[in-house]
Structures are given as structure tokens and as C-alpha cells.
């Protein structure tokens, strides 16, 4: 187990890893700026995870395809989320199953969304709001993920803060190192 100084040193090296499949759009560039030191790598599931350099000088995550313990799965809108529960349902399910099999903690972050927007069908998809709510809640229970709605402008800072706090907790509790 690391001591308090080793944990502090490791956290000073904290950076976010973005999946290579995360598109490099103008919105993504803004998000990456908020994230700070971002690395790109292939994640087995999710769009973002955190990484640190351990006291022995090695990176925590160094494999070709990273299977992180905590990830953020980001959706840019309720329309994208609805598509994941309809046309992309099988692919979406497989991603959550991979995360569950790896015992990963998943945060589903949906930009520009709110529970009220779902209830009032403020999205373009024809996917019924009751079906969207039911799918979202059933899957959050089945796959153990946490749901967060936020504005697109705050997603980068929120992603970084969640991953940093999670990493800090794990280092302090001896999960890593």
C-alpha cells in the first residue's frame, strides 16, 4: 500500500485517457482543453478513464487495449442515447457487458440532457419517452452504472473531476499500488 506522499506524487501525474474512437469534433476539442493532459488509447469499454504513474515509475494502465476499473461513457445528446437503445442496442449492450465482466465502475454522462427533457420528449427520436426511461433505469440497475446529465460546456471538467476523485479514493484505499 502506498503512503500519503506516494499517493500525492502519483496524483500529481494524473491524466485522462480518451478512447481513440472518440471523434475529434469542435466540441471534443473544447472538452479536451478542459481535460488538460489527455492521452489517446483504445479502451475496451467507455470513452474516458484516468491514469497515473505509480511510485515504481510505471503507468497504471499500459496495455494495448485498456480495461479500466472506472470509465465515463459519454453521449452528446438524448438523440444519441435514444439511438443507442434502438438501432445501436446490441453494440451498446455488449459494451456494458464487457465493463460488467471486468467489474468496472461506469458513469453514463449525457450532455445537454435532463430527466425532464426525457419526460417531455425533448429529443428528435421517435423512441417513446417511457421506453427510454425504462431502458435507462433498467440498464443502470442491470449494469450498475451511474447516470449524470450535464451541459456540454461542463462535461470536460466533470469527466476529469469524477476520474480524479475515483483514482484518489482507489489509491488511498490500496486498490492500486
C-alpha positions, 0 to 999 in steps of 0.5 A: 500500500502506498503512503500519503506522499506516494499517493500525492506524487502519483496524483500529481501525474494524473491524466485522462485517457480518451478512447481513440474512437472518440471523434475529434469534433469542435466540441471534443476539442473544447472538452479536451482543453478542459481535460488538460493532459489527455492521452489517446488509447483504445479502451475496451469499454467507455470513452474516458478513464484516468491514469497515473504513474505509480511510485515504481515509475510505471503507468497504471494502465499500459496495455494495448487495449485498456480495461479500466476499473472506472470509465465515463461513457459519454453521449452528446445528446438524448438523440444519441442515447435514444439511438443507442437503445434502438438501432445501436442496442446490441453494440451498446449492450455488449459494451456494458457487458464487457465493463460488467465482466471486468467489474468496472465502475461506469458513469453514463454522462449525457450532455445537454440532457435532463430527466425532464427533457426525457419526460417531455420528449425533448429529443428528435427520436421517435423512441417513446419517452417511457421506453427510454426511461425504462431502458435507462433505469433498467440498464443502470440497475442491470449494469450498475452504472451511474447516470449524470446529465450535464451541459456540454460546456461542463462535461470536460471538467466533470469527466476529469473531476469524477476520474480524479476523485475515483483514482484518489479514493482507489489509491488511498484505499490500496486498490492500486499500488 
